[in-house]
């Protein structure tokens, strides 16, 4: 089988607009010389570097070695950055509302704040922190005091967003950014900043600590909310979907590596979609599109 590692590293780096120095720093190297040697085939990445290269580009090691990314290009480069962000959130994190739930004043209050946040993202307006507090507190009261199950579903929206942030982005920077795309004018800049994974030792340690803290503080609540959803027939499908997402983004602590859980989660998503789960189908469609 042909080893395409060298040409794939070059193709992916160029497609994402990275310099050799940026890629070197992202995988924990001190200079771009090794990247140059990887790309011209005079040096072979060792095990750890190969793993980090795959993690950085969010592909498998097998894809790095045997795939063909020579014609790879970012999609929708002319699209508006905020439209893509909104489409990602809408496709991956559904917000639930029913006519009955909207009759509850607390749920309605939380839902309206939630919608203001989403509309703000679409319009490029930094999120109002008070809306986030209003949203979560109103949903929590609607669920725990008034037993509005849709509120539990929308509380999970926030937990999953936090879980994705912990595992995908530099969480400290993400938490501090009231506007996730403050100075970025192109899709290329956004993808380069938020999608490509920094895999050097310092960032990996930060990410591990953030992930462990999230699991410790939020894990039981996450599971309890999933159990609540499973008790309602019209939300059971959503519970199955979020269970797959929980694996896909490393929100559980089961002794397996994040990469193994990610593989399990994606298989769960695909299985749910084949069985007709509308949320899994929409998420896979969104991920393929973006």
Backbone as CSV, one residue per row, in Angstrom:
resi,resn,N_x,N_y,N_z,CA_x,CA_y,CA_z,C_x,C_y,C_z
1,UNK,0.845,-1.191,0.000,0.000,0.000,0.000,0.888,1.251,0.000
2,UNK,0.571,2.204,-0.836,1.378,3.417,-0.973,1.294,4.282,0.278
3,UNK,2.456,4.776,0.712,2.502,5.673,1.854,2.491,7.114,1.330
4,UNK,1.392,7.830,1.600,1.224,9.197,1.107,1.471,10.247,2.184
5,UNK,2.133,9.849,3.275,2.278,10.753,4.413,2.872,12.093,4.019
6,UNK,3.959,12.084,3.298,4.654,13.338,2.988,3.781,14.279,2.167
7,UNK,3.171,13.763,1.107,2.357,14.645,0.265,1.069,15.063,0.964
8,UNK,0.555,14.207,1.878,-0.653,14.582,2.608,-0.381,15.695,3.610
9,UNK,0.779,15.641,4.262,1.129,16.718,5.200,1.198,18.044,4.452
10,UNK,1.860,18.048,3.309,1.987,19.270,2.520,0.613,19.757,2.037
11,UNK,-0.186,18.816,1.526,-1.490,19.195,0.971,-2.407,19.772,2.042
12,UNK,-2.458,19.134,3.198,-3.328,19.598,4.267,-2.842,20.927,4.838
13,UNK,-1.547,21.048,5.034,-1.005,22.308,5.556,-1.334,23.463,4.610
14,UNK,-1.124,23.258,3.334,-1.413,24.306,2.360,-2.900,24.619,2.285
15,UNK,-3.728,23.574,2.360,-5.174,23.787,2.281,-5.676,24.644,3.432
16,UNK,-5.084,24.459,4.614,-5.504,25.225,5.786,-4.742,26.537,5.942
17,UNK,-3.825,26.817,5.013,-3.108,28.084,5.051,-2.099,28.197,6.171
18,UNK,-1.533,27.084,6.583,-0.527,27.102,7.641,0.880,27.226,7.073
19,UNK,1.742,27.867,7.821,3.155,27.836,7.490,3.769,26.587,8.125
20,UNK,4.955,26.232,7.660,5.646,25.093,8.266,5.954,25.371,9.733
21,UNK,6.236,26.620,10.070,6.523,26.974,11.459,5.276,26.795,12.325
22,UNK,4.126,27.239,11.830,2.880,27.094,12.597,2.566,25.621,12.844
23,UNK,2.740,24.800,11.830,2.471,23.378,11.994,3.461,22.754,12.968
24,UNK,4.718,23.156,12.878,5.728,22.625,13.799,5.355,22.929,15.248
25,UNK,5.011,24.175,15.532,4.643,24.566,16.891,3.393,23.813,17.358
26,UNK,2.443,23.601,16.444,1.178,22.946,16.802,1.375,21.508,17.243
27,UNK,2.435,20.846,16.769,2.661,19.450,17.169,3.851,19.321,18.118
28,UNK,4.291,20.463,18.658,5.297,20.425,19.702,6.735,20.418,19.245
29,UNK,7.003,20.838,18.000,8.380,20.924,17.506,8.879,22.360,17.606
30,UNK,10.193,22.534,17.699,10.760,23.856,17.916,11.070,24.628,16.642
31,UNK,11.143,23.936,15.509,11.493,24.621,14.258,10.779,23.952,13.097
32,UNK,10.693,24.665,11.955,9.980,24.111,10.796,10.800,23.114,9.985
33,UNK,12.059,22.907,10.348,12.910,22.052,9.512,12.379,20.629,9.418
34,UNK,11.848,20.099,10.533,11.322,18.730,10.497,10.123,18.637,9.558
35,UNK,9.256,19.657,9.569,8.089,19.651,8.683,8.548,19.656,7.233
36,UNK,9.539,20.461,6.924,10.091,20.490,5.562,10.605,19.116,5.162
37,UNK,11.286,18.449,6.082,11.815,17.119,5.792,10.703,16.084,5.657
38,UNK,9.651,16.214,6.479,8.502,15.309,6.337,7.892,15.455,4.949
39,UNK,7.759,16.708,4.501,7.073,16.971,3.242,7.890,16.565,2.023
40,UNK,9.208,16.645,2.123,10.007,16.225,0.957,10.442,14.771,1.036
41,UNK,10.012,14.087,2.119,10.256,12.651,2.216,11.629,12.246,2.696
42,UNK,12.427,13.192,3.167,13.765,12.836,3.649,13.763,12.427,5.114
43,UNK,12.627,12.599,5.752,12.502,12.200,7.164,11.100,11.672,7.392
44,UNK,10.975,10.608,8.172,9.677,9.994,8.446,9.226,10.392,9.854
45,UNK,8.004,10.872,10.012,7.520,11.206,11.353,7.541,9.980,12.262
46,UNK,8.068,10.144,13.460,8.044,9.055,14.420,6.638,8.902,15.001
47,UNK,6.448,7.891,15.819,5.099,7.532,16.280,4.346,8.710,16.881
48,UNK,4.973,9.423,17.820,4.268,10.512,18.497,3.969,11.657,17.536
49,UNK,4.930,12.011,16.694,4.703,13.088,15.722,3.610,12.712,14.734
50,UNK,3.587,11.445,14.315,2.552,10.986,13.384,1.169,11.081,14.039
51,UNK,1.088,10.694,15.322,-0.175,10.795,16.038,-0.631,12.252,16.134
52,UNK,0.326,13.128,16.444,-0.029,14.533,16.616,-0.419,15.188,15.290
53,UNK,0.230,14.804,14.224,-0.154,15.340,12.915,-1.589,14.950,12.582
54,UNK,-1.941,13.700,12.831,-3.304,13.242,12.566,-4.301,13.971,13.457
55,UNK,-3.965,14.109,14.738,-4.851,14.808,15.666,-5.020,16.269,15.250
56,UNK,-3.929,16.885,14.852,-3.971,18.302,14.463,-4.947,18.527,13.312
57,UNK,-4.898,17.670,12.307,-5.777,17.819,11.149,-7.119,17.111,11.336
58,UNK,-7.293,16.463,12.499,-8.528,15.755,12.837,-8.857,14.655,11.826
59,UNK,-7.849,13.870,11.515,-8.027,12.685,10.689,-7.372,11.524,11.414
60,UNK,-7.533,10.321,10.905,-6.884,9.163,11.510,-5.460,9.029,10.978
61,UNK,-4.662,8.256,11.686,-3.301,8.009,11.214,-3.320,7.240,9.894
62,UNK,-4.297,6.357,9.749,-4.405,5.612,8.498,-4.711,6.546,7.330
63,UNK,-5.593,7.519,7.565,-5.905,8.490,6.509,-4.672,9.333,6.177
64,UNK,-3.905,9.699,7.191,-2.696,10.483,6.951,-1.717,9.721,6.079
65,UNK,-1.589,8.420,6.347,-0.604,7.608,5.617,-1.104,7.148,4.254
66,UNK,-2.374,6.777,4.171,-2.841,6.105,2.960,-3.964,6.822,2.213
67,UNK,-4.462,7.934,2.781,-5.468,8.698,2.059,-4.812,9.527,0.965
68,UNK,-5.642,10.248,0.242,-5.121,11.134,-0.818,-5.776,12.498,-0.673
69,UNK,-5.038,13.444,-0.080,-5.553,14.789,0.151,-4.985,15.786,-0.847
70,UNK,-4.473,15.266,-1.962,-3.827,16.144,-2.943,-4.793,17.151,-3.554
71,UNK,-6.088,16.823,-3.583,-7.075,17.741,-4.147,-7.973,18.336,-3.056
72,UNK,-7.548,18.195,-1.803,-8.366,18.681,-0.695,-8.414,20.206,-0.702
73,UNK,-9.611,20.739,-0.502,-9.791,22.189,-0.408,-10.909,22.472,0.577
74,UNK,-10.803,23.584,1.285,-11.858,23.953,2.217,-13.120,24.304,1.455
75,UNK,-14.244,23.890,1.996,-15.521,24.137,1.335,-16.073,25.504,1.711
76,UNK,-16.870,26.033,0.820,-17.648,27.254,1.068,-16.784,28.414,1.542
77,UNK,-15.685,28.645,0.851,-14.784,29.693,1.292,-15.388,31.080,1.173
78,UNK,-16.404,31.228,0.337,-17.026,32.531,0.191,-18.191,32.740,1.151
79,UNK,-18.533,31.714,1.907,-19.681,31.807,2.811,-19.355,32.699,4.005
80,UNK,-20.373,33.262,4.606,-20.194,34.098,5.771,-19.834,33.236,6.981
81,UNK,-18.825,33.685,7.722,-18.330,32.923,8.869,-19.434,32.676,9.883
82,UNK,-20.222,33.695,10.156,-21.237,33.558,11.199,-22.390,32.663,10.745
83,UNK,-22.665,32.653,9.473,-23.679,31.728,8.974,-23.227,30.293,9.189
84,UNK,-21.943,30.039,8.965,-21.410,28.697,9.178,-21.483,28.327,10.656
85,UNK,-21.144,29.281,11.538,-21.225,29.017,12.972,-22.656,28.698,13.386
86,UNK,-23.602,29.484,12.879,-25.006,29.262,13.206,-25.494,27.930,12.656
87,UNK,-25.056,27.598,11.440,-25.463,26.333,10.830,-24.900,25.146,11.616
88,UNK,-23.675,25.298,12.096,-23.050,24.253,12.903,-23.848,24.028,14.186
89,UNK,-24.164,25.116,14.887,-24.922,24.998,16.129,-26.301,24.396,15.880
90,UNK,-26.958,24.856,14.836,-28.302,24.379,14.535,-28.301,22.899,14.165
91,UNK,-27.289,22.481,13.415,-27.247,21.090,12.982,-26.805,20.136,14.053
92,UNK,-25.948,20.602,14.961,-25.381,19.717,15.968,-26.106,19.798,17.307
93,UNK,-26.646,20.979,17.620,-27.260,21.196,18.931,-28.688,21.726,18.765
94,UNK,-29.652,20.834,18.645,-31.041,21.270,18.441,-31.634,21.919,19.687
95,UNK,-32.370,22.988,19.493,-33.100,23.648,20.579,-34.554,23.202,20.485
96,UNK,-35.075,22.696,21.593,-36.393,22.070,21.595,-37.459,23.034,22.104
97,UNK,-38.578,23.061,21.413,-39.716,23.875,21.843,-41.004,23.213,21.382
98,UNK,-41.993,23.207,22.244,-43.325,22.727,21.876,-44.352,23.765,22.325
99,UNK,-45.522,23.674,21.753,-46.577,24.628,22.114,-46.908,24.535,23.599
100,UNK,-46.936,23.314,24.129,-47.241,23.116,25.547,-46.148,23.726,26.421
101,UNK,-44.878,23.490,26.046,-43.769,24.024,26.840,-43.790,25.547,26.849
102,UNK,-44.138,26.164,25.735,-44.141,27.625,25.642,-45.229,28.259,26.501
103,UNK,-46.175,27.480,26.975,-47.199,27.995,27.865,-46.661,28.213,29.280
104,UNK,-45.501,27.612,29.567,-44.871,27.800,30.867,-44.032,29.074,30.821
105,UNK,-44.304,30.052,31.696,-43.599,31.343,31.641,-42.082,31.208,31.797
106,UNK,-41.639,30.296,32.638,-40.202,30.134,32.850,-39.528,29.563,31.607
107,UNK,-40.147,28.535,31.029,-39.565,27.964,29.812,-39.523,29.016,28.707
108,UNK,-40.610,29.750,28.553,-40.668,30.784,27.513,-39.580,31.830,27.733
109,UNK,-39.356,32.216,28.981,-38.315,33.198,29.299,-36.936,32.668,28.890
110,UNK,-36.662,31.395,29.225,-35.379,30.798,28.858,-35.231,30.652,27.355
111,UNK,-36.307,30.244,26.698,-36.270,30.045,25.250,-36.022,31.363,24.517
112,UNK,-36.678,32.418,24.948,-36.503,33.711,24.290,-35.071,34.228,24.458
113,UNK,-34.486,34.017,25.641,-33.084,34.407,25.845,-32.171,33.561,24.972
114,UNK,-32.496,32.283,24.856,-31.733,31.365,24.015,-31.743,31.832,22.567
115,UNK,-32.912,32.222,22.088,-33.035,32.682,20.710,-32.294,33.999,20.479
116,UNK,-32.255,34.846,21.490,-31.503,36.100,21.337,-30.013,35.809,21.152
117,UNK,-29.530,34.808,21.863,-28.122,34.425,21.732,-27.840,33.903,20.326
118,UNK,-28.710,33.020,19.834,-28.519,32.444,18.503,-28.617,33.523,17.427
119,UNK,-29.610,34.402,17.541,-29.751,35.479,16.556,-28.557,36.424,16.605
120,UNK,-27.995,36.603,17.794,-26.810,37.433,17.920,-25.626,36.845,17.175
121,UNK,-25.473,35.533,17.267,-24.397,34.854,16.535,-24.569,35.081,15.040
122,UNK,-25.791,34.933,14.559,-26.058,35.121,13.131,-25.784,36.557,12.686
123,UNK,-26.070,37.506,13.577,-25.920,38.920,13.223,-24.519,39.447,13.511
124,UNK,-23.688,38.626,14.153,-22.337,39.070,14.481,-22.285,39.972,15.696
125,UNK,-23.296,39.857,16.568,-23.341,40.669,17.779,-22.831,39.843,18.949
126,UNK,-21.857,40.342,19.710,-21.358,39.592,20.871,-22.493,39.227,21.819
127,UNK,-22.436,38.020,22.348,-23.495,37.535,23.224,-23.556,38.357,24.510
128,UNK,-24.775,38.638,24.946,-24.994,39.308,26.216,-24.904,38.253,27.318
129,UNK,-23.940,38.415,28.229,-23.746,37.407,29.269,-25.011,37.198,30.093
130,UNK,-25.782,38.268,30.297,-26.995,38.142,31.107,-28.004,37.210,30.453
131,UNK,-28.033,37.169,29.112,-28.952,36.264,28.429,-28.597,34.811,28.710
132,UNK,-27.317,34.509,28.770,-26.908,33.148,29.095,-27.347,32.746,30.485
133,UNK,-27.176,33.645,31.442,-27.598,33.366,32.820,-29.112,33.217,32.898
134,UNK,-29.825,34.143,32.258,-31.293,34.075,32.244,-31.753,32.753,31.651
135,UNK,-31.151,32.376,30.535,-31.542,31.175,29.822,-31.395,29.934,30.692
136,UNK,-30.220,29.729,31.240,-29.949,28.523,32.025,-30.793,28.492,33.296
137,UNK,-30.873,29.612,33.995,-31.648,29.636,35.239,-33.137,29.406,34.992
138,UNK,-33.654,30.007,33.921,-35.083,29.834,33.617,-35.381,28.396,33.218
139,UNK,-34.518,27.805,32.389,-34.709,26.402,32.020,-34.657,25.503,33.256
140,UNK,-33.683,25.760,34.143,-33.535,24.920,35.337,-34.778,24.987,36.213
141,UNK,-35.310,26.195,36.403,-36.530,26.330,37.209,-37.721,25.685,36.512
142,UNK,-37.802,25.855,35.198,-38.914,25.263,34.458,-38.896,23.745,34.560
143,UNK,-37.696,23.182,34.569,-37.606,21.723,34.641,-37.776,21.214,36.063
144,UNK,-36.970,21.716,36.992,-36.971,21.164,38.346,-38.208,21.554,39.147
145,UNK,-38.762,22.744,38.884,-39.938,23.177,39.641,-41.243,22.841,38.931
146,UNK,-41.271,23.005,37.605,-42.522,22.841,36.863,-42.548,21.577,36.007
147,UNK,-41.453,20.808,36.030,-41.372,19.519,35.329,-41.615,19.646,33.820
148,UNK,-41.068,20.696,33.224,-41.149,20.878,31.777,-39.969,20.125,31.148
149,UNK,-40.240,18.992,30.537,-39.159,18.134,30.062,-38.347,18.777,28.936
150,UNK,-38.986,19.625,28.149,-38.255,20.310,27.082,-37.153,21.212,27.644
151,UNK,-37.356,21.688,28.872,-36.325,22.507,29.512,-35.083,21.674,29.798
152,UNK,-35.292,20.396,30.177,-34.145,19.503,30.392,-33.374,19.312,29.097
153,UNK,-34.099,19.188,27.990,-33.450,19.023,26.692,-32.588,20.236,26.360
154,UNK,-33.085,21.431,26.672,-32.334,22.643,26.340,-31.224,22.940,27.346
155,UNK,-31.336,22.422,28.570,-30.203,22.483,29.495,-29.058,21.624,28.962
156,UNK,-29.415,20.493,28.372,-28.384,19.641,27.770,-27.671,20.353,26.633
157,UNK,-28.351,21.222,25.918,-27.727,22.027,24.858,-26.500,22.739,25.411
158,UNK,-26.652,23.339,26.593,-25.563,24.080,27.204,-24.450,23.152,27.677
159,UNK,-24.817,22.018,28.258,-23.810,21.068,28.715,-22.992,20.534,27.542
160,UNK,-23.678,20.228,26.455,-22.975,19.684,25.288,-22.077,20.746,24.669
161,UNK,-22.553,21.994,24.582,-21.718,23.067,24.056,-20.446,23.208,24.890
162,UNK,-20.596,23.152,26.216,-19.427,23.242,27.093,-18.507,22.045,26.882
163,UNK,-19.091,20.848,26.736,-18.286,19.649,26.524,-17.509,19.692,25.225
164,UNK,-18.133,20.198,24.180,-17.444,20.344,22.894,-16.316,21.357,23.035
165,UNK,-16.603,22.458,23.724,-15.577,23.470,23.920,-14.365,22.931,24.657
166,UNK,-14.591,22.142,25.683,-13.492,21.573,26.466,-12.621,20.671,25.609
167,UNK,-13.231,19.917,24.718,-12.490,18.901,23.972,-12.000,19.351,22.605
168,UNK,-12.593,20.412,22.057,-12.238,20.814,20.705,-11.348,22.045,20.699
169,UNK,-11.673,23.046,21.553,-10.981,24.318,21.488,-10.082,24.516,22.700
170,UNK,-9.318,25.578,22.655,-8.602,26.067,23.825,-9.665,26.686,24.730
171,UNK,-10.099,25.949,25.751,-11.294,26.316,26.494,-11.158,27.648,27.221
172,UNK,-9.973,27.956,27.762,-9.805,29.222,28.455,-10.046,30.387,27.498
173,UNK,-9.497,30.268,26.289,-9.700,31.325,25.294,-11.160,31.378,24.876
174,UNK,-11.796,30.202,24.746,-13.193,30.145,24.332,-14.096,30.791,25.380
175,UNK,-13.820,30.526,26.677,-14.647,31.097,27.735,-14.508,32.617,27.794
176,UNK,-13.299,33.110,27.518,-13.052,34.541,27.610,-13.597,35.314,26.412
177,UNK,-13.874,34.605,25.311,-14.288,35.279,24.080,-15.798,35.488,24.068
178,UNK,-16.241,36.718,24.316,-17.679,36.994,24.243,-18.161,36.847,22.803
179,UNK,-17.289,37.186,21.873,-17.561,36.965,20.462,-16.518,35.973,19.970
180,UNK,-16.906,34.717,19.637,-15.928,33.698,19.246,-15.119,34.058,18.008
181,UNK,-15.592,35.013,17.175,-14.893,35.343,15.943,-14.593,36.845,15.898
182,UNK,-13.825,37.379,16.865,-13.701,38.830,16.984,-13.008,39.541,15.839
183,UNK,-11.930,38.967,15.308,-11.149,39.674,14.303,-11.009,38.863,13.022
184,UNK,-11.828,37.844,12.863,-11.657,36.941,11.733,-12.666,37.261,10.647
185,UNK,-12.159,37.523,9.462,-13.013,37.949,8.372,-13.258,36.861,7.337
186,UNK,-12.585,35.738,7.456,-12.734,34.704,6.441,-12.926,33.344,7.087
187,UNK,-13.526,32.442,6.328,-13.714,31.076,6.796,-12.368,30.425,7.068
188,UNK,-11.384,30.733,6.222,-10.056,30.142,6.399,-9.495,30.471,7.774
189,UNK,-9.637,31.741,8.208,-9.110,32.141,9.504,-9.826,31.423,10.635
190,UNK,-11.144,31.322,10.524,-11.918,30.674,11.579,-11.543,29.206,11.696
191,UNK,-11.484,28.504,10.564,-11.159,27.079,10.587,-9.752,26.861,11.122
192,UNK,-8.841,27.707,10.689,-7.450,27.584,11.132,-7.361,27.777,12.646
193,UNK,-8.156,28.706,13.186,-8.068,29.026,14.602,-8.836,28.044,15.477
194,UNK,-10.043,27.652,15.039,-10.903,26.847,15.899,-10.893,25.355,15.570
195,UNK,-10.623,24.991,14.322,-10.738,23.580,13.947,-9.428,22.820,14.124
196,UNK,-8.347,23.360,13.588,-7.068,22.670,13.692,-6.668,22.567,15.157
197,UNK,-6.202,21.387,15.535,-5.975,21.121,16.954,-4.521,21.335,17.347
198,UNK,-4.319,22.152,18.383,-2.979,22.337,18.916,-2.640,21.106,19.753
199,UNK,-1.544,20.441,19.433,-1.205,19.175,20.083,0.130,19.215,20.816
200,UNK,0.641,20.431,21.105,1.892,20.441,21.854,1.618,20.069,23.312
201,UNK,2.667,19.830,24.078,2.517,19.296,25.434,1.733,20.222,26.349
202,UNK,1.972,21.526,26.242,1.297,22.476,27.125,-0.207,22.487,26.883
203,UNK,-0.602,22.552,25.610,-2.025,22.572,25.300,-2.687,21.243,25.642
204,UNK,-1.992,20.143,25.407,-2.553,18.838,25.733,-2.814,18.720,27.226
205,UNK,-1.908,19.244,28.045,-2.097,19.198,29.493,-3.259,20.092,29.913
206,UNK,-3.350,21.277,29.321,-4.476,22.158,29.619,-5.799,21.499,29.246
207,UNK,-5.811,20.878,28.067,-7.030,20.240,27.597,-7.413,19.061,28.497
208,UNK,-6.413,18.302,28.924,-6.692,17.152,29.797,-7.289,17.618,31.121
209,UNK,-6.700,18.665,31.714,-7.210,19.179,32.985,-8.622,19.719,32.834
210,UNK,-8.861,20.451,31.741,-10.202,20.997,31.512,-11.218,19.886,31.318
211,UNK,-10.813,18.842,30.570,-11.712,17.716,30.329,-12.039,16.988,31.625
212,UNK,-11.011,16.759,32.477,-11.230,16.069,33.749,-12.116,16.885,34.674
213,UNK,-11.902,18.199,34.680,-12.721,19.068,35.529,-14.168,19.078,35.055
214,UNK,-14.358,19.112,33.743,-15.721,19.095,33.203,-16.435,17.799,33.585
215,UNK,-15.743,16.671,33.412,-16.357,15.387,33.754,-16.724,15.316,35.223
216,UNK,-15.832,15.837,36.081,-16.063,15.789,37.526,-17.240,16.657,37.923
217,UNK,-17.307,17.867,37.352,-18.339,18.820,37.758,-19.676,18.587,37.076
218,UNK,-19.645,18.100,35.844,-20.883,18.054,35.056,-21.351,16.653,34.683
219,UNK,-20.493,15.657,34.868,-20.809,14.317,34.389,-22.110,13.750,34.923
220,UNK,-22.312,13.831,36.246,-23.517,13.247,36.839,-24.770,13.993,36.398
221,UNK,-24.689,15.309,36.331,-25.840,16.096,35.886,-26.201,15.750,34.452
222,UNK,-25.174,15.597,33.619,-25.387,15.240,32.216,-26.139,13.920,32.117
223,UNK,-25.683,12.918,32.870,-26.323,11.602,32.833,-27.750,11.679,33.362
224,UNK,-27.961,12.430,34.441,-29.305,12.553,35.012,-30.272,13.183,34.010
225,UNK,-29.810,14.196,33.277,-30.675,14.833,32.286,-30.985,13.876,31.136
226,UNK,-30.001,13.081,30.739,-30.245,12.075,29.701,-31.308,11.077,30.150
227,UNK,-31.222,10.661,31.388,-32.217,9.716,31.921,-33.617,10.324,31.890
228,UNK,-33.695,11.597,32.229,-34.997,12.271,32.208,-35.576,12.274,30.792
229,UNK,-34.744,12.578,29.812,-35.226,12.611,28.432,-35.727,11.246,27.981
230,UNK,-35.023,10.190,28.388,-35.413,8.833,27.976,-36.802,8.456,28.510
231,UNK,-37.235,9.139,29.554,-38.535,8.814,30.141,-39.700,9.383,29.335
232,UNK,-39.406,10.271,28.380,-40.455,10.892,27.578,-40.339,10.409,26.130
233,UNK,-41.361,9.742,25.616,-41.277,9.171,24.258,-40.873,10.178,23.190
234,UNK,-41.375,11.415,23.269,-41.079,12.376,22.202,-39.666,12.961,22.312
235,UNK,-38.959,12.642,23.425,-37.586,13.121,23.582,-36.569,11.992,23.680
236,UNK,-37.055,10.755,23.620,-36.154,9.600,23.728,-35.129,9.583,22.599
237,UNK,-35.569,9.956,21.406,-34.678,10.011,20.251,-33.549,11.019,20.477
238,UNK,-33.878,12.139,21.105,-32.869,13.152,21.409,-31.874,12.629,22.434
239,UNK,-32.357,11.869,23.416,-31.464,11.278,24.416,-30.471,10.326,23.764
240,UNK,-30.937,9.508,22.827,-30.031,8.598,22.114,-28.973,9.381,21.328
241,UNK,-29.406,10.467,20.726,-28.484,11.298,19.955,-27.421,11.909,20.861
242,UNK,-27.837,12.501,21.967,-26.879,13.124,22.871,-25.944,12.094,23.509
243,UNK,-26.417,10.877,23.680,-25.539,9.821,24.192,-24.376,9.583,23.230
244,UNK,-24.683,9.576,21.938,-23.626,9.407,20.933,-22.677,10.598,20.933
245,UNK,-23.233,11.800,21.071,-22.402,13.005,21.112,-21.488,12.977,22.334
246,UNK,-21.986,12.450,23.435,-21.200,12.360,24.658,-19.924,11.550,24.423
247,UNK,-20.046,10.473,23.677,-18.864,9.691,23.313,-18.010,10.425,22.281
248,UNK,-18.663,11.004,21.300,-17.937,11.630,20.189,-17.007,12.742,20.656
249,UNK,-17.399,13.448,21.706,-16.608,14.583,22.164,-15.973,14.351,23.535
250,UNK,-15.798,13.084,23.921,-15.031,12.763,25.113,-15.601,13.275,26.412
251,UNK,-16.929,13.262,26.553,-17.540,13.800,27.762,-17.716,12.765,28.856
252,UNK,-17.160,11.575,28.673,-17.280,10.533,29.673,-15.884,10.077,30.080
253,UNK,-15.808,9.448,31.239,-14.539,8.932,31.738,-14.699,7.433,31.958
254,UNK,-14.354,6.648,30.950,-14.564,5.198,31.012,-13.271,4.406,30.847
255,UNK,-12.142,5.100,30.943,-10.870,4.407,30.822,-10.349,4.287,29.408
256,UNK,-11.177,4.636,28.416,-10.739,4.581,27.027,-10.130,5.921,26.629
257,UNK,-9.331,5.922,25.591,-8.742,7.167,25.109,-9.819,8.021,24.439
258,UNK,-9.632,9.341,24.398,-10.592,10.196,23.690,-10.776,9.765,22.239
259,UNK,-9.682,9.307,21.605,-9.767,8.880,20.210,-10.658,7.648,20.064
260,UNK,-10.529,6.698,21.004,-11.366,5.504,20.951,-12.833,5.863,21.196
261,UNK,-13.084,6.718,22.175,-14.460,7.135,22.430,-15.046,7.897,21.255
262,UNK,-14.204,8.677,20.582,-14.672,9.392,19.397,-15.112,8.416,18.320
263,UNK,-14.322,7.366,18.110,-14.676,6.349,17.125,-15.991,5.677,17.498
264,UNK,-16.135,5.330,18.787,-17.379,4.720,19.260,-18.557,5.666,19.032
265,UNK,-18.354,6.934,19.357,-19.429,7.910,19.212,-19.879,8.081,17.778
266,UNK,-18.920,8.147,16.850,-19.287,8.295,15.442,-20.045,7.072,14.937
267,UNK,-19.643,5.897,15.401,-20.376,4.688,15.005,-21.786,4.703,15.583
268,UNK,-21.926,5.189,16.809,-23.258,5.319,17.409,-24.118,6.297,16.614
269,UNK,-23.509,7.408,16.178,-24.245,8.384,15.369,-24.718,7.763,14.065
270,UNK,-23.803,7.063,13.400,-24.162,6.446,12.121,-25.239,5.381,12.307
271,UNK,-25.131,4.592,13.380,-26.143,3.566,13.642,-27.500,4.204,13.925
272,UNK,-27.497,5.276,14.727,-28.756,5.959,15.036,-29.378,6.546,13.773
273,UNK,-28.539,7.107,12.903,-29.056,7.678,11.655,-29.672,6.595,10.781
274,UNK,-29.028,5.448,10.713,-29.579,4.340,9.903,-30.916,3.863,10.450
275,UNK,-31.102,4.010,11.750,-32.364,3.600,12.375,-33.412,4.717,12.309
276,UNK,-33.058,5.823,11.672,-34.036,6.891,11.452,-34.000,8.021,12.448
277,UNK,-32.987,8.075,13.315,-32.898,9.152,14.302,-32.677,10.481,13.579
278,UNK,-33.638,11.361,13.640,-33.596,12.607,12.864,-32.462,13.526,13.308
279,UNK,-32.155,13.506,14.603,-31.078,14.365,15.102,-29.720,13.872,14.623
280,UNK,-29.521,12.576,14.635,-28.266,12.006,14.148,-28.119,12.239,12.653
281,UNK,-29.204,12.107,11.915,-29.152,12.341,10.464,-28.776,13.780,10.151
282,UNK,-29.379,14.706,10.873,-29.094,16.118,10.632,-27.654,16.459,11.024
283,UNK,-27.177,15.881,12.135,-25.810,16.159,12.573,-24.789,15.647,11.564
284,UNK,-24.986,14.424,11.072,-24.050,13.877,10.095,-24.070,14.687,8.802
285,UNK,-25.252,15.123,8.407,-25.359,15.949,7.201,-24.623,17.261,7.391
286,UNK,-24.760,17.866,8.570,-24.092,19.128,8.864,-22.574,18.947,8.867
287,UNK,-22.092,17.893,9.517,-20.654,17.657,9.615,-20.045,17.390,8.242
288,UNK,-20.776,16.661,7.403,-20.271,16.396,6.051,-20.216,17.689,5.231
289,UNK,-21.215,18.531,5.404,-21.297,19.780,4.651,-20.206,20.757,5.033
290,UNK,-19.913,20.828,6.357,-18.943,21.789,6.851,-17.521,21.259,6.756
